[in-house]
């Protein structure tokens, strides 16, 4: 039986604690945005919160991309020693 290939990002999620923390934070922001989007009416505070959450979510995504790039560009012997 052939095993499904895992993407490099899946490997990072499983092996890097900082990346896992960032993924969880990204999912939390997404959940909060989803909760806001379910409201039939957003007052001005809600709209400001929506913008803040979107910015924070994007910031976390950028951090995840930087971390992934750093890990993938590290020499193989250093990668194996990363937590």
Buried (B, 14 or more C-beta within 10 A) or exposed (E): EEEEEEEEBEBBBEBBEBBEEBBEBBEBBEEBBEEBEEEEEEEEEEEEBBEEBEEBBEBBBEBBEEBBEEBEEEEEEEEEEEE
